[in-house]
Amino acid sequence: MLNINPESNNLIDEDMLPEYDFTEGVRGKHYQDYRQGHTVTIHQEDGTTIVQHYDLTEGSIIIDPDIREYFPNAEAVNHALRTLINLVPRTIPSPKS
C-alpha cells in the first residue's frame, strides 16, 4: 500500500505522481557540500569503476538559503536582477585628469 500524504494533493503538478511526497524534504540540505563540488562513482558491468569529480560550472551561482526563500526558480532570480539593473542609472565614469 502506498503512503500518500493527503496534504500533497493541494500541490497540483501534472509531472509528479501522487506517491512522490516531498513534504518532509529539507531545502538546501546539501547546499554547503555542493559548493565544494561532488564526486560521482560509476560502477561498470565489467567490475571496473570510473570516478569523476565535478565542480560548479563557470557562471553557476549559489544563492544563500535565506535569499532563496524569496525565489522559487532561476527565472524568478533573473527577473528580479533584471528589474534591479533597470533601476540603476547607467553613468559613464568621467576620466580623471
C-alpha positions in Angstrom: 0.0 0.0 0.0 1.3 3.5 -0.9 1.8 6.0 1.9 0.4 9.2 0.3 0.2 12.4 2.2 -3.3 13.9 1.7 -2.0 17.4 2.0 0.2 16.9 -1.0 -2.9 16.9 -3.2 -3.1 20.6 -2.7 0.1 21.0 -4.8 -1.0 20.1 -8.3 1.9 19.2 -10.6 1.0 17.1 -13.5 4.6 15.7 -13.8 4.6 14.4 -10.3 3.0 11.1 -9.3 1.0 11.2 -6.0 3.3 8.8 -4.3 6.2 11.3 -4.5 5.9 13.0 -1.2 8.5 15.7 -0.6 6.7 17.4 2.4 9.5 16.1 4.7 12.2 17.4 2.4 14.7 20.0 3.6 15.5 22.6 1.0 19.2 23.4 0.9 20.2 20.3 2.8 23.3 19.6 0.6 24.0 23.3 -0.1 27.4 23.6 1.6 28.6 20.2 0.2 27.6 21.1 -3.3 29.6 24.3 -3.2 32.7 22.2 -2.6 32.0 20.1 -5.7 30.9 16.5 -5.7 32.3 13.1 -6.8 30.4 10.5 -8.8 31.5 6.9 -8.9 30.2 4.9 -11.9 30.3 1.1 -11.5 30.7 -0.6 -14.9 29.3 -4.0 -15.7 32.8 -5.4 -16.1 33.5 -4.6 -12.4 35.6 -1.5 -13.0 34.7 1.9 -11.6 35.1 5.4 -13.0 35.4 8.3 -10.5 34.7 11.8 -11.7 34.8 15.0 -9.7 32.5 17.8 -10.6 32.9 21.5 -9.6 30.5 24.3 -10.1 30.5 25.2 -13.8 31.5 28.6 -14.9 28.6 31.0 -14.4 27.0 28.9 -11.7 25.9 30.9 -8.7 24.8 29.5 -5.4 22.2 31.7 -3.6 22.2 31.7 0.2 19.3 29.8 1.8 17.8 33.0 3.4 17.6 34.7 0.0 16.5 31.6 -1.8 13.2 31.6 0.2 12.1 34.5 -2.0 12.8 32.9 -5.3 11.2 29.7 -6.4 13.4 29.2 -9.5 16.1 30.7 -11.7 13.6 32.6 -13.8 12.4 34.5 -10.7 16.0 35.3 -9.8 16.8 36.6 -13.3 13.6 38.6 -13.4 14.5 40.3 -10.1 18.0 41.0 -11.1 16.9 42.5 -14.5 14.5 44.7 -12.6 17.2 45.9 -10.3 19.6 46.6 -13.3 16.9 48.8 -14.8 16.7 50.8 -11.6 20.5 51.5 -11.5 21.4 54.7 -13.5 23.8 54.0 -16.3 26.5 56.5 -16.0 29.8 56.5 -17.6 32.6 57.5 -15.2 34.5 60.5 -16.4 38.2 60.1 -16.8 40.2 61.7 -14.0 42.6 64.4 -15.2 
